[in-house]
Amino acid sequence: MLSTSSIYILFFTTGVTIGFGHCIGMCGPVVISLSLNLKGGPSVWPHLFYNIGRTLTYGLLGAIVGGMASFTRFAESIEGLQKGVMVAAGVIILLMGLAMTGWVRTSIIFRAAPPIGNFITRFFKRLLQKKKRSLMYLPLGLLLGLLPCGPVYTALLAAARSGMEADTTLGGMLAGSGLMICFGLGTIPALFLVSRLTDLRWLRHRERVYQIGAVLMMMVGVYFLWQGLRF
Amino acid sequence: MKACRFNVSLAGIGILFFSLLIFSVCFTGVCLATEDKVDCDIQSGGCRKQINGRTIDLNIFPKPVKAMQDLTFQVEISGNPLSKAPFIDLGMPAMKMGPNRVTLKKNGAATYGGQGVIVRCKSGKTIWQATVTLPDVGSVVFTFDVIY
């Protein structure tokens, strides 16, 4: 039987290996899209906020699963939400790509968009603006932490197991949350590395690269939309 | 200075190709996975393999075997009784999915059972592996298709 601290270390190291072995491939396109959206602006803080948001969501999911002490019941109840998040991720990336091309002005995108809540409109506008954009990556991370992901499910299975072994519901919630936060923290180095590799601030004539990147972002957006609809 | 800038641009193109590679990984869903051949038709019934003179029968219930639901894993082992209980590690061929172990308990003379869940992969790949480990004897891998 592993001690509590050993389990947390195990989940952190699992996160590190999963980060390099899985997340780079599956979440890499999202991180690259977020990097390209910064278009030469400071990228350390936005990506730090994005990763903190993602990890906080994992912690929340871990707390819920640990409290419920059942993975399958939880997975069933958030299936619809995850589908929505996949679609939302697709829309966000698609809009970021479209705004980056410069073909359509941001204001026109929102004028043409169906009436959506002021809050969402404000969020998008800030995300696509250069000023105040860094902090916008925190809610983005919180949201994208809900994306369906195999290794996150596997970690949640362990969180559910820790909930079963806990004496109280609160104990289960704390154990599940702790495991998932350690797992999330472990995945940060790999995704942070991807964000650093795609930071093209030092590159001359990077506008053309951004143009190509914007088209790729739109393709990723469409891919996420398609995945979300068939999920 | 110009040559230096030229090299920097080349490096940028390299990074772009790296990005393209990651994007293509996303589109194809191949991400590190190879198409291992399915050697166990778990949807129709149990599967049998040999290891060090022992026969191992694996079965998973309920049928059809679906991802994201509670599953019962049953293992029957021929030969002398084992000194330690066997266990099953679930994973995808060549794609890291995190440690997912099914602990088995003895529920018959040579039969062991346990509960587990096969999770769903966003890539859409449905081929999974169950590595049955007999402590002090060895491991055997069953590769099968699950329903998402």
Interface residues (C-beta under 8 A of the other chain):
Chain A: T14 T17 I18 G21 H22 I24 G25 M26 G28 P29 I32 F71 T72 A75 E76 L147 P148 C149 G150 P151 Y153 T154 A155 L157 A158 V194 L197 T198 L200 W202 L203 R204 H205 R206 V209 I212 G213 L216 M219 V220 Y223 Q227
Chain B: R5 V8 S9 A11 G12 I15 L16 F18 S19 L20 I22 F23 V25 C26 F27 C31 L32 M68 Q69 D70 M92 M95 K96 M97 G98 P99 N100 V117 V119 R120 C121 K122 S123
